[in-house]
Amino acid sequence: MATHLMVFVASNDLINYFGQELERILNLKFAPVGESPEIYYRFTGENWWLEIGTHTFINDRDLDFENFSYLIEIGAYNVRSLEECSAVIEYYARYIFDELRALNKYRLMLTYGVQIKLDEFAPIDPSSDPI
């Protein structure tokens, strides 16, 4: 059961530009966060939340955290059960991952905490010819 999921994003954009793009594609409005050196933006919905920031994780097995500049952490609250919590988190994490993947701009990694890789994506160069 997921208590929170993470989407790691490789980007050369400054975090404020990345945050603006994420607001646009998700149609959300983020609040700036000042109390944490690693968390820059937060969104709180009816029963879920997300935080966008940087991280200090080091590579571990097949989890190459050091290649990702940003972290989007997704969690839930005000839910009746652990099953509902997990379903809410998985829905929004997958939605965010899929919306970013559709841009074909960022390398992505979706994880359960920092232990299990659930999915990953590497952008395809449209100029390459797959003969």
C-alpha positions in Angstrom: 0.0 0.0 0.0 1.4 3.4 -1.0 1.6 6.1 1.5 3.3 8.4 -0.9 4.8 8.1 -4.4 7.5 10.1 -6.0 8.1 11.3 -9.6 11.7 12.2 -10.2 12.3 14.6 -13.1 15.6 15.3 -15.0 15.5 18.9 -16.1 17.9 21.7 -16.9 15.2 24.3 -16.4 15.3 26.4 -13.2 12.8 25.1 -10.7 10.6 28.2 -11.1 10.2 27.5 -14.8 9.6 23.8 -14.2 7.0 24.7 -11.6 5.2 27.0 -14.0 5.2 24.4 -16.7 3.8 21.8 -14.3 1.1 24.3 -13.1 0.1 24.8 -16.8 -0.1 21.1 -17.8 -1.8 20.0 -14.6 -4.1 23.1 -14.5 -3.2 23.6 -10.8 -1.9 26.6 -8.8 1.1 26.0 -6.5 1.9 27.9 -3.4 5.5 28.7 -2.8 7.1 27.1 0.3 9.6 29.0 2.4 10.2 26.8 5.4 12.2 24.0 3.6 15.4 24.3 1.6 14.4 21.4 -0.6 10.7 22.0 -1.1 9.8 25.0 -3.4 6.1 24.5 -4.2 3.1 22.8 -2.7 -0.4 22.1 -3.9 -3.2 20.8 -1.6 -6.3 19.4 -3.1 -9.5 17.9 -1.5 -7.8 14.7 -0.6 -4.3 14.8 -2.0 -1.2 16.9 -2.0 2.0 17.3 -3.9 5.3 19.0 -3.2 7.9 20.0 -5.8 11.5 20.4 -4.9 15.0 19.1 -5.1 16.5 16.1 -3.3 19.8 14.8 -1.9 19.2 11.1 -2.6 22.2 9.1 -3.8 22.1 6.2 -6.3 20.9 2.9 -4.9 20.8 -0.3 -7.0 18.7 0.5 -10.2 17.5 3.8 -8.7 19.8 6.5 -10.2 18.5 9.4 -8.2 21.6 11.5 -8.9 20.5 11.9 -12.5 17.3 13.6 -11.6 17.2 17.3 -10.5 13.6 17.5 -9.2 11.3 15.5 -7.1 7.5 15.6 -7.1 6.1 13.8 -4.0 2.4 12.9 -3.9 0.4 12.0 -0.8 -3.1 11.7 0.4 -5.1 12.8 3.4 -8.8 12.8 4.6 -9.3 9.3 3.3 -11.2 6.5 5.1 -8.8 3.6 4.6 -5.3 2.7 3.6 -6.7 1.2 0.4 -8.4 4.5 -0.5 -5.2 6.4 0.4 -3.2 4.1 -1.9 -5.7 4.5 -4.7 -5.7 8.3 -4.5 -2.0 8.5 -4.5 -1.5 6.0 -7.3 -4.1 7.8 -9.4 -2.5 11.3 -9.1 1.1 10.0 -9.3 0.3 8.1 -12.5 -1.6 11.1 -13.9 1.4 13.5 -13.3 3.9 11.0 -14.7 1.8 10.4 -17.8 1.3 14.2 -18.4 5.0 14.8 -18.1 5.8 11.8 -20.3 3.4 13.2 -23.0 5.6 16.3 -23.3 8.5 14.0 -24.4 10.8 16.5 -22.7 11.9 15.1 -19.4 13.5 11.9 -18.2 11.3 10.5 -15.5 11.3 7.9 -12.8 8.2 6.9 -10.7 9.0 5.3 -7.4 7.4 3.9 -4.3 9.3 5.8 -1.7 13.0 5.4 -2.3 13.0 1.6 -2.5 11.0 0.5 -5.6 11.1 1.8 -9.2 7.6 1.5 -10.6 8.1 3.1 -14.1 10.6 5.2 -16.0 10.7 7.2 -19.2 13.4 8.6 -21.4 12.4 11.2 -24.1 12.6 10.2 -27.7 14.5 12.6 -30.0 12.1 13.4 -32.8 15.0 14.2 -35.1 16.3 10.6 -34.9 15.4 8.3 -37.7 14.6 4.8 -36.4 15.2 3.1 -39.8 
